[in-house]
Amino acid sequence: METGCGHIHKWMTDLKKQSKWFGRWEPYECNYYIMGDAEIQQCIDQKKISKIEYKGLSIKAIVQGYMSQKLQHINMTKNEGSGSRSVFIDTLSMPHLLWHKSIDKHQKDLEDTYPNVTDSEDEHYWISGFYYTSEREPHVQVDRSLQFSKLAWDILTPKGYKMINGFDVTTAFSFDTAGQADGMHMLGPPIKEIVTKVFHHLCNEVL
């Protein structure tokens, strides 16, 4: 370690410094519409959503922060329990999962700790692993992110959990986010697009 470089992994780019950045991700064959307050409120009302809960570690906190900003003018259904439903968003503890667990342990946890929710009125989502531009921690690699996410897809989809693909979004923005913090905890446009995707899946049936 060089003298005076105790935080050598914390480099920054102009993207981090800018207060406004108008980057937009769009897949080739479809378009994720960015919903406004009125449309989200209509969705919440029609689906009688009383709360949104989050599960995971550091990425969970980031997603929750952006989601809270998106929902700051939205009123949830108040009569919780009387025909209302909850939304659960799980990051599977990525990227911590990648450097702490083996693929076999990951498979066992998915099989044993995630119940079948196909008959549930609640909405259950999980966010895939990201395209990581840093190997700050052991085993946090792109191929491993894909491997763990593919296993989650194979096990959780038949149980009724819906995937939010965060890999493609973070891949598209990798040039801009590679110099952001540690290359593992993305901020800005990728997370905003993930939030947009959540509402696309959540509200597609009623809007």
RANORUR-V331936 format. One record per pair of residues at least 4 apart in sequence whose C-alpha atoms are under 8 Angstrom apart, sorted by the first residue. I is the first residue (numbers start at 0). GAP is how many residues later the second one is. D is the distance in Angstrom with one decimal. If there is no record, write none. Layout:
BEGIN
I:GAP:D
I:GAP:D
END
This chain:
BEGIN
0:4:6.7
0:5:7.3
1:4:7.7
8:127:7.6
8:172:7.2
8:173:5.8
9:170:7.7
9:171:4.9
9:172:5.7
10:168:5.9
10:169:6.5
10:170:5.7
10:171:7.3
11:4:6.3
11:5:7.9
11:167:5.4
11:168:5.2
11:169:6.1
12:4:6.9
12:163:8.0
12:166:5.5
12:167:6.2
13:4:6.1
14:6:7.3
14:161:6.7
14:162:7.6
14:165:7.6
15:164:6.3
20:168:8.0
22:166:6.5
23:165:7.0
24:144:6.9
24:147:7.2
24:148:7.9
24:164:8.0
24:168:7.1
25:4:7.4
25:5:6.0
25:6:7.1
26:4:6.6
31:164:6.9
31:165:6.7
31:168:6.7
32:163:7.4
32:167:7.2
33:162:5.9
34:4:5.9
34:5:6.3
34:161:7.5
34:164:7.6
35:4:6.2
36:4:5.9
36:34:7.8
36:36:6.8
36:37:6.7
37:4:6.2
38:4:6.2
38:168:7.5
39:4:6.1
39:34:7.4
39:159:7.6
39:163:7.7
40:4:6.1
40:33:5.8
40:34:7.0
41:4:6.1
42:4:6.0
42:160:5.6
42:163:6.4
42:164:6.9
43:4:5.6
43:5:5.2
43:6:8.0
43:31:7.9
43:32:6.5
43:33:7.2
44:4:6.8
44:31:7.5
44:32:6.6
45:160:7.2
46:37:7.5
46:38:7.4
46:159:7.9
47:28:7.8
47:29:5.6
47:35:7.2
47:36:4.8
47:37:6.1
48:27:6.1
48:28:5.6
48:35:5.7
48:36:4.9
48:37:5.6
48:38:7.2
49:26:5.0
49:27:4.4
49:28:6.1
49:29:7.3
49:30:5.7
49:34:6.0
49:35:5.9
49:36:5.8
50:25:6.5
50:26:7.7
50:34:7.5
50:35:5.1
50:36:6.3
51:34:5.9
51:35:4.6
51:36:5.8
51:37:7.5
52:33:7.6
52:34:6.2
52:35:4.9
52:36:6.3
53:6:6.4
53:10:6.9
53:34:5.9
53:35:4.9
53:36:5.8
54:5:6.2
54:33:7.6
54:34:6.2
54:35:4.6
54:36:6.3
54:37:7.3
54:38:7.6
55:4:5.1
55:5:7.9
55:34:5.9
55:35:5.2
55:36:5.6
55:37:4.3
55:38:7.4
56:4:6.6
56:34:7.6
56:36:5.1
56:37:7.4
56:39:7.7
57:4:6.6
57:35:7.5
57:36:8.0
57:127:7.7
58:4:6.1
58:32:6.8
58:34:7.3
58:35:6.9
58:36:7.8
58:126:6.7
59:4:6.0
59:30:7.3
59:31:6.0
59:33:7.5
60:4:6.1
61:4:6.5
61:125:7.5
61:129:7.8
62:4:6.0
62:128:6.5
62:132:7.4
63:4:5.9
64:4:6.4
65:4:6.3
65:125:7.3
65:126:6.8
65:129:7.4
66:4:6.2
66:128:6.4
67:4:5.9
76:7:7.1
78:5:7.0
79:4:5.6
79:5:7.6
80:4:7.4
84:36:6.1
84:37:4.9
84:38:7.5
85:36:5.0
85:37:6.4
86:35:5.9
86:36:4.7
86:37:6.0
86:38:7.8
87:34:7.8
87:35:6.2
87:36:4.9
87:37:6.0
88:35:6.3
88:36:4.9
88:37:5.6
88:38:7.4
89:34:8.0
89:35:6.2
89:36:4.5
89:37:6.2
90:35:5.6
90:36:4.9
90:37:6.9
90:38:7.9
91:5:7.3
91:34:6.9
91:35:7.3
91:36:7.9
92:4:5.5
93:4:6.6
93:35:6.1
94:4:7.3
94:34:6.9
94:35:8.0
94:45:6.8
94:50:8.0
94:89:7.3
95:4:6.2
96:4:5.7
96:9:8.0
97:4:7.7
97:41:6.0
97:42:5.6
97:46:7.1
97:47:7.0
97:50:7.7
98:38:6.7
98:39:5.4
98:40:5.0
98:41:5.9
100:4:6.0
100:5:6.4
101:4:6.2
102:4:6.2
102:45:6.8
103:4:6.3
104:4:6.2
105:4:6.2
105:42:7.5
106:4:6.2
106:44:7.0
106:45:7.7
107:4:5.9
108:4:5.5
108:5:7.6
109:4:5.7
109:42:6.9
109:45:6.8
109:46:7.2
110:44:6.9
113:42:7.6
114:44:7.1
115:43:4.5
115:44:6.4
116:7:7.7
116:42:5.8
116:43:5.2
116:44:7.1
117:40:7.9
117:41:5.8
117:42:4.3
117:43:7.7
122:38:7.9
122:79:7.8
123:36:7.4
123:37:5.2
123:38:6.3
124:36:5.5
124:37:4.7
124:38:5.7
124:39:6.7
125:35:6.9
125:36:6.3
125:37:5.1
125:38:6.0
126:36:5.9
126:37:4.7
126:38:6.1
126:39:6.1
127:21:5.4
127:35:6.8
127:36:6.3
127:37:5.4
127:38:5.4
127:39:6.3
128:16:5.2
128:17:6.8
128:19:7.6
128:20:5.9
128:37:6.4
128:38:5.9
129:12:7.6
129:15:6.6
129:36:5.6
129:37:4.4
129:38:7.8
129:40:5.9
129:41:7.6
129:54:7.9
130:11:5.6
130:14:7.3
130:36:5.3
130:37:7.5
130:39:5.4
130:40:5.3
130:43:7.3
131:8:7.3
131:9:6.3
131:10:5.8
131:38:7.9
131:42:7.9
131:51:6.1
131:52:5.5
132:41:6.8
132:44:8.0
132:45:5.4
132:50:5.0
132:51:6.8
133:6:7.8
133:7:7.8
133:44:7.5
133:48:6.6
133:49:4.7
133:50:6.3
134:4:7.4
134:5:5.7
134:6:6.4
134:48:8.0
135:4:7.5
135:46:7.1
138:5:7.2
139:4:6.8
139:5:7.2
140:4:6.2
141:4:6.3
142:4:6.2
143:4:6.1
144:4:6.1
145:4:5.9
146:4:6.3
147:4:6.3
148:4:6.2
149:4:6.3
150:4:6.3
151:4:5.6
151:5:7.8
152:4:5.5
152:10:7.1
153:4:7.3
154:4:7.1
155:4:6.6
155:5:5.4
155:6:7.8
156:4:5.1
156:5:6.3
156:6:7.7
163:30:7.1
163:33:6.8
163:34:6.8
164:4:7.5
164:29:7.7
165:4:6.2
165:24:7.8
165:28:6.3
166:4:6.0
167:4:6.2
168:4:6.5
168:21:5.7
168:24:7.2
168:25:7.6
169:4:5.7
169:16:7.9
169:20:5.6
172:4:6.1
172:16:7.7
172:17:6.7
173:4:5.5
175:4:7.7
176:6:6.7
176:9:6.6
176:10:7.9
177:5:5.3
178:4:6.5
179:6:7.0
179:7:7.9
180:4:7.2
180:5:7.8
185:4:7.0
185:5:7.1
186:4:6.0
187:4:6.2
188:4:6.1
189:4:6.4
190:4:6.3
191:4:6.2
192:4:6.1
193:4:6.3
194:4:6.6
195:4:6.2
196:4:6.3
197:4:6.0
198:4:5.6
198:5:7.7
199:4:5.5
202:4:6.0
END
